[in-house]
Amino acid sequence: MKAKRKSKSKIHLLSIVWGIIFTSFITLAVGSYIINDFIEHGRLFLNELRKDISNPLDPTIYFITYMIGYAVIWWKPLWGSIIIIIASIYYVTVAGFNGPPMFAVPGFLVGALYMAYWLIEGRKQTNVA
């Protein structure tokens, strides 16, 4: 017997592709800065992290929250997308458009696409049942 292959919807493929592209971008832009700073300063980096938390224009905390949400999204798409959407809205609200919204807007799109996928899959499952 042939094994049934689960067909993926276009919204799911789009959310996977856009999520990987944006996550790669933010990892190269912010993640490399964090790793480099940690290697250079070691334990002093943790003290600097406290200052970064209080600075709304610094994307370090947004990066950490986004990565947590993106890790959760692979197991629980709804909860991961909620984490990413809230982090993006918070980052734009606190930093305003004076800060770099180039991180928050595409991140919000990742969360919105996964939430749309979760809603569409939920409808399909209720229609089948």
Secondary structure, DSSP 4 states (H G I P E B T S, - for coil): -PPPPPPPPHHHHHHHHHHHHHHHHHIIIIIHHHHHHHHHHTTHHHHHHHHHHH-TT-THHHHHHHHHHHHHHTT-HHHHHHHHHHHHHHHHHHHGGGS-HHHHHHHHHHHHHHHHHHHHHHHHHHHH-
